[in-house]
């Protein structure tokens, strides 16, 4: 058996409580600490949480401490009502929940964004693999089709830009975040995720459409004239050559793909596999 022990330090607990209060205040949603007073570890945490909550303005906020069973029932009941609930947990349980609920709701973890703020001000922006990553690679090697769904990565990238904008005041990063968010909405409206079978777009096709929609949003926005000018021509080129690019991306499917290695692919060979459209490559390289 594998057994893992954890050390829970005071500084992270203080930051954890601060984060819970901040998220509840910003969203207006209730925050629930998943802690069981009958567990020695949790009992100590409850003492600290109760004490550190006094350091924050919690008037008007709904902050509760419930056992995992009670917290699960409350969260699921609220989900049925279309309401959000902030789960305040440790990292191991957080990892479980960010897989469980997306799979229940969406059938995959690849369409889920998980944001983990760090004590020093940074952040981790994560997404699931949407299944078994080795199976994805095996199919790519066998028939040059990569069904990996990058939607969560697109969401994570937008959130990363937004975090950068908020922490540094970088206005251009906010423009990139806003336009990517709208582009991802168009991506979803048009169902540009991999079709999961030969003859439909795969991960490479998804990236083309995300690039097309993002370039169009950047060209159309008026908050940054330089960005609009830079991406206007690219947006037009991608739109004009959509059929050609998709045809070039589909044409390579069905044949074995040589990556030059499984755990350590050859960079040149991998690049050739992942960039099979000469038209798309020329458009991107012209930026």
C-alpha positions in Angstrom: 0.0 0.0 0.0 1.0 3.6 -0.6 0.6 6.0 2.3 1.0 9.7 2.2 1.3 12.0 5.2 0.9 15.7 5.0 2.1 18.6 7.1 -0.3 21.5 7.4 1.4 24.7 8.3 0.0 27.8 9.9 0.8 30.3 7.1 -1.1 28.3 4.4 -4.1 28.0 6.7 -4.2 31.7 7.1 -4.0 32.2 3.4 -6.6 29.5 2.8 -9.1 31.3 5.0 -8.3 34.6 3.4 -8.9 33.0 -0.1 -12.2 31.6 1.0 -13.5 34.9 2.3 -12.2 36.7 -0.8 -13.9 34.3 -3.3 -17.2 34.4 -1.3 -17.2 38.2 -1.3 -16.3 38.5 -5.0 -18.8 35.9 -6.2 -21.6 36.3 -3.6 -21.7 32.5 -3.3 -21.6 30.7 0.0 -18.3 29.1 1.1 -18.2 25.8 2.8 -15.2 24.4 4.7 -15.2 20.6 4.3 -14.0 19.7 7.9 -15.2 17.0 10.3 -14.8 17.9 14.0 -14.6 14.2 14.9 -11.2 13.9 13.0 -8.3 15.1 15.0 -6.6 16.8 12.1 -9.8 18.5 11.1 -10.6 19.5 14.7 -7.3 21.4 14.9 -8.1 23.1 11.5 -11.6 24.1 12.7 -10.0 25.8 15.7 -7.7 27.8 13.5 -10.3 28.5 10.8 -12.8 29.8 13.4 -10.1 32.0 14.9 -8.7 33.4 11.6 -12.2 34.2 10.2 -12.3 36.9 12.9 -9.5 38.7 11.0 -11.8 39.3 8.0 -15.0 41.3 7.3 -17.5 38.5 6.9 -20.7 40.4 7.5 -23.2 39.5 4.8 -21.2 36.4 3.7 -22.5 32.8 4.1 -19.5 30.8 5.4 -20.1 27.4 6.9 -18.1 24.5 8.3 -19.6 21.1 7.4 -18.6 17.5 7.4 -17.7 16.2 3.9 -21.0 14.3 3.9 -23.1 17.3 4.7 -21.0 19.6 2.4 -21.5 17.1 -0.5 -25.3 17.0 0.1 -25.5 20.8 0.3 -23.4 21.3 -2.8 -25.4 18.7 -4.9 -28.8 20.2 -3.7 -27.6 23.7 -4.8 -26.3 22.3 -8.1 -29.8 20.9 -8.8 -31.1 24.5 -8.3 -28.5 25.9 -10.6 -26.6 27.6 -7.8 -22.8 27.8 -7.2 -21.1 26.7 -4.0 -17.5 27.4 -3.0 -15.9 24.2 -1.7 -13.1 25.1 0.7 -10.9 22.0 1.0 -7.4 20.7 1.1 -5.5 20.1 -2.2 -6.1 16.3 -2.3 -9.8 16.6 -2.0 -9.8 19.6 -4.3 -8.2 17.4 -7.0 -10.9 14.8 -6.6 -13.8 17.2 -6.7 -12.5 19.0 -9.8 -12.6 15.7 -11.6 -15.8 14.3 -10.1 -18.2 17.2 -10.7 -17.1 18.0 -14.3 -17.4 14.3 -15.2 -20.9 14.2 -13.7 -22.0 17.4 -15.5 -20.0 17.4 -18.7 -18.8 13.8 -19.1 -15.1 14.9 -19.2 -12.5 16.8 -17.1 -11.1 18.4 -20.3 -13.8 21.1 -20.3 -13.0 22.1 -16.7 -10.8 24.9 -15.5 -9.2 24.7 -12.1 -7.5 27.8 -10.7 -5.2 27.4 -7.7 -4.0 30.7 -6.2 -0.5 30.6 -4.6 0.5 32.4 -1.4 3.1 34.6 -3.1 0.5 35.9 -5.6 1.0 33.5 -8.5 -1.5 30.9 -9.7 -1.8 27.5 -11.2 -4.3 27.2 -14.1 -5.1 23.6 -14.7 -7.3 21.4 -16.8 -8.0 17.7 -17.2 -6.8 15.4 -20.0 -10.4 14.3 -20.9 -9.4 10.7 -20.7 -6.3 8.6 -20.9 -3.4 10.6 -22.4 -1.5 7.5 -23.4 -4.4 6.4 -25.5 -4.4 9.8 -27.3 -0.8 9.4 -28.2 -1.2 5.8 -29.3 -4.0 6.8 -31.7 -1.8 9.7 -33.0 1.1 7.3 -33.7 -1.2 4.7 -35.3 -3.4 6.9 -37.6 -2.2 10.5 -37.2 -5.3 11.6 -35.3 -5.0 13.5 -32.0 -8.3 13.6 -30.2 -6.9 15.6 -27.2 -9.5 18.3 -26.3 -7.7 21.6 -25.6 -10.8 23.5 -24.4 -9.6 23.6 -20.8 -6.2 24.9 -22.0 -7.9 27.7 -23.8 -9.8 28.6 -20.7 -6.7 28.4 -18.6 -4.7 30.7 -20.9 -7.4 33.3 -20.8 -7.5 33.2 -17.0 -3.7 33.4 -17.0 -3.8 36.6 -19.0 -6.5 38.0 -16.7 -4.5 37.2 -13.6 -1.5 38.9 -15.2 -3.6 42.0 -16.0 -5.0 42.2 -12.4 -1.7 41.7 -10.6 0.5 43.9 -12.8 -1.9 46.4 -14.4 -1.0 45.2 -17.9 -3.9 46.5 -20.0 -2.8 44.5 -23.1 -3.0 41.3 -21.1 -6.6 42.1 -20.3 -7.4 42.7 -23.9 -5.9 39.3 -24.7 -7.9 37.7 -21.9 -11.2 39.3 -23.0 -10.8 38.5 -26.7 -9.7 34.9 -26.0 -12.7 34.4 -23.8 -15.1 35.6 -26.5 -13.2 33.5 -29.1 -13.7 30.4 -26.9 -17.4 31.2 -26.7 -17.6 31.2 -30.5 -15.5 28.0 -30.5 -18.1 26.4 -28.3 -21.1 27.8 -30.2 -19.7 26.2 -33.4 -18.6 22.9 -31.6 -15.0 22.9 -32.8 -13.7 20.3 -30.3 -12.1 17.2 -31.8 -14.7 14.9 -33.4 -12.9 11.8 -32.0 -13.0 9.9 -35.3 -11.1 10.0 -38.6 -12.5 12.4 -41.2 -13.4 15.0 -38.5 -11.1 17.8 -37.2 -8.8 16.7 -34.3 -6.8 18.8 -31.9 -4.9 20.6 -34.8 -8.2 21.6 -36.3 -9.4 22.9 -33.0 -6.4 25.1 -32.7 -6.9 26.5 -36.1 -10.5 27.5 -35.3 -9.5 28.9 -31.9 -6.8 30.9 -33.7 -9.2 32.1 -36.4 -11.8 33.3 -33.8 -9.2 34.9 -31.6 -7.6 36.8 -34.5 -11.1 38.0 -35.5 -11.8 39.2 -31.9 -8.5 41.0 -31.7 -9.1 42.7 -35.0 -12.6 43.8 -34.0 -11.8 45.2 -30.6 -11.1 48.9 -30.1 -9.2 48.9 -26.7 -5.8 48.3 -28.4 -5.4 49.7 -31.9 -1.9 48.2 -32.3 -3.2 44.7 -31.7 -6.2 45.3 -33.9 -3.9 46.3 -36.7 -1.5 43.4 -36.2 -4.2 40.7 -36.3 -6.5 42.2 -38.9 -4.6 40.7 -41.9 -4.2 37.4 -40.2 -7.9 37.1 -39.4 -8.8 37.8 -43.0 -6.2 35.3 -44.3 -7.4 32.6 -42.0 -11.1 33.2 -42.9 -10.4 33.3 -46.6 -8.4 30.0 -46.5 -10.6 28.1 -44.0 -11.6 25.4 -46.5 -8.0 24.9 -47.7 -6.6 24.7 -44.2 -9.2 22.2 -43.0 -8.6 20.1 -46.1 -4.8 20.1 -45.5 -5.4 19.1 -41.8 -7.7 16.3 -42.7 -5.6 14.9 -45.6 -2.9 13.5 -43.3 -5.3 11.4 -41.2 -5.2 7.6 -41.5 -1.5 7.1 -41.8 1.1 6.2 -39.1 2.8 9.2 -37.6 6.5 9.1 -36.8 7.3 11.3 -33.7 10.8 10.1 -33.4 10.2 8.8 -29.9 7.4 8.2 -27.3 8.6 9.8 -24.1 11.1 12.1 -25.9 9.8 12.9 -29.3 12.1 14.4 -31.9 11.2 18.2 -32.0 11.5 18.5 -35.7 9.4 15.4 -36.4 6.8 16.3 -33.8 6.5 19.8 -35.3 6.0 18.4 -38.7 3.2 16.1 -37.4 1.5 18.9 -35.4 1.7 21.5 -38.3 0.7 19.7 -41.4 -1.1 22.6 -43.1 1.3 24.7 -45.2 -1.3 27.4 -45.7 -1.9 27.8 -41.9 1.9 27.7 -41.2 2.5 30.5 -43.7 -0.3 32.6 -42.3 1.0 32.2 -38.7 4.6 32.7 -39.6 3.7 36.0 -41.4 2.8 37.6 -38.1 
